[in-house]
Amino acid sequence: MPSESERIGGENLRIDDLWFSYGGKLSIYEGLNLDVRPGEFLGVIGPSGCGKTTLLNLLAGFYEPEEGAVTLRGQPIKPEDPHLGYVFQQPTLFPWLSAIENVEFGLRMQGMGEAERRERAQHYFNLVGLMGFEDYLIVRLSGGMQQRVNLARALAMEPTLLLMDEPFGALDAITRETMNDELLRIWDTLGQTVLFITHDIDEAIYLSDRICVLSRPPGGIFRMLDSELPRPRHGPTTRTGERFWGYKKSLINDIAEVTAQRPTSEEEIALLKRRKKIEESD
Amino acid sequence: MLGNPQAAADVNKLNRKVRRFEFSWSWFSIPSLLVVWMITATQFPAYILPQVWHVAQEGYEWVVSGDIWPHLQGSFLEIIGGFGLAIVLSLICGFVAGFNKGFREYIVPLNGLFMAIPPIAWAPLMLIVFGIGYTTIILVVLISAVNPMILTIMEGVLQITSQEVRAARVLGAKRWQLFVHVYLPASLPFVTAALRIGFSQAWRALVAAEMIGAAAGVGWMVQVGGEIGNARQVLLGIVMIGGFSYLFERLLFRPIEKKYEVWRLA
């Protein structure tokens, strides 16, 4: 059982009537509403080009909404917010630091003393199962281990909201399943609010309390699916159960429908290209 | 499995740098050159192509008489002055150009223009304006080194991914912390490359400039040795030019490079 002292807990993330477009031309969200409950694990899926990256940039405060607000326990979000943790798709670890120094990075930025931050970093380092690899340079670690460091680095700040952008997307299927179980174990211990973006339907079902399917812009949310899969989840049982397959079937249909909403006019395609350019130049 | 101390120890062993006495063909590089020199020298009279030991003897005489010091000192001060200025200037301009698109657009054509002109072409102009002496040489050295250095450092800043910077921001890094803890270390490999490129440019320019407009220095030694037909002095000068470069490489660049080569090249 998780001890109460380790628990960080989660906070309420709200998106109220969010409007966003690129340069006023290409509208991505027109009145998006989303209420993520404290401590909830919310999966977000959608085909590429549906604005997943844009959504995360808005949630982390890298982009400003044109209208509406993104708030964490009632406060607008900024990237530097200590309550916000972000796990990126590619491990964005700092190769000039050792594994444990990477985990200490945020604490060091806060000005925490050396002994204290090492102790805290070590705690999360052990929690993600990396004990013994403290002094390794990042290049010496496998992709899965790098993502563990990445996760520990975000956790060490003890954020109440964890944004995860396809964190295991680059891993092979077996490593990904292991990482899914590890993530659930850690989340069960710490109890944060998690917003997990993925393009993998199985992963979304396996992890989430609710699954949000994004539609093609400027649609916002296509469907919100409440999962009744029992916890704790267990790979072989959960993934082969009737309900899992039911959800999977319905999500596959959703994604197919969203994918079918192709851009129709030449003008729209031109705008999409423009947006791609803006995202890349950013 | 990852928490297994045995697995960790095994990888640790692999991780540790193996320090062994290993044969290398590089042991033959310089000796083979000396052998070729000595064999060739047997075919010429000593006043045209002196033997290795003649040059060594010449060096010994210069050292004992103390004549060598003003030349060493002159070249040393000029390279410190010119290359030092180039380092400061290129760090400032390189980083600003990396961060600021406007400044980048402004300075890149200038860098290209200056790099298209061999630095020694500036020497006569500097001589007219500043006369024979340190200022002339230092300016030629500066012009030759600073341009490729700015471009290299700028590239170093540009290759830093916005993802790395974002990761640091969500970990709470403020502006100056981003600079110290992300931009500086991330661009270190490029800064070292810039130092190397800059030094080799600077050193070439220095020797060439000394041959045109100086009253001392290793370039001057080669030039005057040639004029008076003293092949020993010419060769001694050449050996010193190479030796100087080698010392900089060993004492300055290698130690800096060692700091990051593990994470960069592994």
Chai-1 contact restraints between the chains, C-beta under 6 A:
chainA,res_idxA,chainB,res_idxB,connection_type,confidence,min_distance_angstrom,max_distance_angstrom,comment,restraint_id
A,P79,B,R169,contact,1.0,0.0,6.0,A-B,restraint_1
A,P79,B,V170,contact,1.0,0.0,6.0,A-B,restraint_2
A,E80,B,G172,contact,1.0,0.0,6.0,A-B,restraint_3
A,Y86,B,V170,contact,1.0,0.0,6.0,A-B,restraint_4
A,T92,B,Q163,contact,1.0,0.0,6.0,A-B,restraint_5
A,T92,B,E164,contact,1.0,0.0,6.0,A-B,restraint_6
A,T92,B,A167,contact,1.0,0.0,6.0,A-B,restraint_7
A,P95,B,W263,contact,1.0,0.0,6.0,A-B,restraint_8
A,W96,B,P185,contact,1.0,0.0,6.0,A-B,restraint_9
A,W96,B,W263,contact,1.0,0.0,6.0,A-B,restraint_10
A,F105,B,L171,contact,1.0,0.0,6.0,A-B,restraint_11
A,G106,B,L171,contact,1.0,0.0,6.0,A-B,restraint_12
A,G106,B,G172,contact,1.0,0.0,6.0,A-B,restraint_13
A,M109,B,L171,contact,1.0,0.0,6.0,A-B,restraint_14
A,M109,B,G172,contact,1.0,0.0,6.0,A-B,restraint_15
A,M109,B,A173,contact,1.0,0.0,6.0,A-B,restraint_16
A,M109,B,Q177,contact,1.0,0.0,6.0,A-B,restraint_17
A,Q110,B,G172,contact,1.0,0.0,6.0,A-B,restraint_18
A,G129,B,L2,contact,1.0,0.0,6.0,A-B,restraint_19
A,G129,B,G3,contact,1.0,0.0,6.0,A-B,restraint_20
A,L130,B,L2,contact,1.0,0.0,6.0,A-B,restraint_21
A,M131,B,G3,contact,1.0,0.0,6.0,A-B,restraint_22
A,G132,B,P5,contact,1.0,0.0,6.0,A-B,restraint_23
A,G132,B,A8,contact,1.0,0.0,6.0,A-B,restraint_24
A,L137,B,W263,contact,1.0,0.0,6.0,A-B,restraint_25
A,V139,B,W263,contact,1.0,0.0,6.0,A-B,restraint_26
A,V139,B,A266,contact,1.0,0.0,6.0,A-B,restraint_27
A,R140,B,N15,contact,1.0,0.0,6.0,A-B,restraint_28
